[in-house]
Amino acid sequence: MTELPDFEALRTSVTPEDFEKDPLPGWAGVATLFGAPAVDAGRVDGAQDGWVVSGVPFDSTASSRPGAAEGPRAVRQASLVFSSYLTSLGQWHMLDTRTGRTFRYRAPRVTDAGDLHVYPTDTVRTFQAVATESRRLSRSAQRLVFLNGDHSCTFPTFAGFRAGRLDRGAGRVGFITIDHHFDFGNWSTLHGPLYHGSNSRRISEIPQMRPEDMAFVGVGDVTKYDQYRSLVDRGFHIVPGSRIVRDGAAAALRPLVEDLGSRCDTVYVSLDIDVLDNASATGTGHVTMGGISTGDLLDVYEELRALPVGALDVAEIAPRYDPSGSTAQIAARLLFEFLFRTECRPSGLPPWSDSTCDELLEHQ
């Protein structure tokens, strides 16, 4: 270009409406999950079919690397890159070339209710507020997404979700934690009974929670032998990460999905991002060696579609340890694919249509 354009003529030749439907780049826009409209947590429309998002920016029980309180905002910001996907991809028939499955993207209603109340120096008051506000959301919203800080936050978000569902007449509420660790500790010298390593134990102690309604998926760290035997003997479901890697998510999770699907009215799924090997997800408070891969984790979520999932959470994303932003991007992508994919089925196309693949895909 050798001369400047006539900007005044350009300006007067258009109206704001000419730009309204154009997508923004991934670093622009209001940082709600997937650019969803914001809503007051006390005014959630219980009649709408979709997902309501809230955050719990709390990490005061971190023992080694704090920073997960920054996770909810980071995931929201990372998710904006996907906000234009539905506009650009539309309702095309899609093929996942990693798995050979077909699907369509669709846009359920998603609204972002902002963050729940937290008190950084008062864990008990934080949990009281989060459980109470989560219960209110659970009474109103059809399905929930919690962007949690450290994994201790899952105790009050689950407790509130469960109470709200029981208020609405649910019978049994299942709980699945996808984590490299059991988080079944009882006491921390630093934090007492409420900390990021005790959330599963505290959930198991909620009145009327049954071991057979709880599952540990992806575990791979060392643990006390007696604790593991106790969990097995009491009837908790355990799917080690090594079995997912060895047998595939479909085979490894099939008994769990069938069992919880037959007994639970709704299921809450919690993800601690440190289930992934630290080479894949550096932005977390615990450095994981030997975790599962991102592909394995995508497959786990694909299998969980068969369950009546009423709530999801993602926890332990600490963006200060990941300047690339990829850990928050992974969490946002997992949520996007779970919320927006529909009509998932085997494609029947080569090279996924050989007999071995067909047998595997039939069970997905």
Salt bridges, closest charged atoms under 4 A:
GLU8 OE2 - ARG11 NH2 2.44
ASP40 OD2 - ARG43 NH1 3.45
ASP49 OD1 - ARG143 NH2 3.83
GLU70 OE2 - ARG320 NH2 2.41
ASP96 OD2 - ARG341 NH2 3.08
ASP112 OD2 - ARG76 NE 2.84
ASP115 OD1 - ARG76 NH1 2.87
GLU133 OE2 - HIS117 ND1 2.62
ASP167 OD2 - ARG135 NE 2.77
ASP167 OD2 - ARG139 NE 2.77
ASP179 OD2 - HIS151 ND1 3.16
ASP179 OD1 - HIS181 ND1 3.36
ASP183 OD2 - HIS151 ND1 2.95
GLU205 OE1 - ARG202 NE 2.86
GLU212 OE2 - ARG172 NH2 3.51
ASP213 OD2 - ARG172 NE 3.11
ASP213 OD1 - ARG263 NE 3.68
ASP221 OD2 - HIS181 NE2 3.17
ASP233 OD1 - ARG229 NH2 3.87
ASP247 OD2 - ARG243 NE 3.14
ASP247 OD1 - ARG246 NE 2.80
ASP259 OD2 - HIS237 NE2 3.02
ASP259 OD1 - ARG263 NH2 2.94
ASP272 OD2 - HIS151 ND1 3.44
ASP274 OD2 - HIS181 ND1 3.39
ASP299 OD1 - ARG98 NH2 2.77
GLU302 OE2 - ARG101 NE 3.70
GLU302 OE1 - ARG305 NE 3.08
GLU337 OE2 - ARG333 NE 2.58
GLU337 OE1 - ARG341 NE 2.43
GLU343 OE1 - ARG104 NE 3.23
